[in-house]
Amino acid sequence: MLLKNVKCINILLKITQRFRDLHTQRNKEFFQTALANGYQPLQHVKEGVLDQPLDHFNRQNINTFRQRFLVNEEYWQRPEGPVFLFVGGEGPILRNVFFAGHHVDMAKEHGALLLAVEHRFYGDSINPDGLETENLAYLSSQQALVLAFPHFLPLSVCVCV
């Protein structure tokens, strides 16, 4: 039984690696062709910052930090097109998040605005006090997921995970 499970895991690992290799090759071919045809992938990407509350759940705490975001309007069918929100992981948000991937394919298909928000306490979105121990309480999934949606309303938002 254990040997059978190990074989299954090895097969799944090979499939995963093959998928990654194919995805990488597809992206490489896309960019080589696109760049050869004069496509400038960064021309549609804009960068900005929002002043965000450090603590979304305590209105008496008025401390804020600047949260970086990127917007790509290349595929957006205004004003009805949806908004696909990409929440950054544990690192800086990079402009290449809009070059390729499932979320980009879906944006093309649905005429969506792509919005990427840098995760708090990463990249340029670090609070003014830096990473002091007492401030790490604000580095939580609850705080991170309470985004400044009023800044983007009345748009409909689809969170891509």
Disulfide bonds with the S-S distance in Angstrom:
none
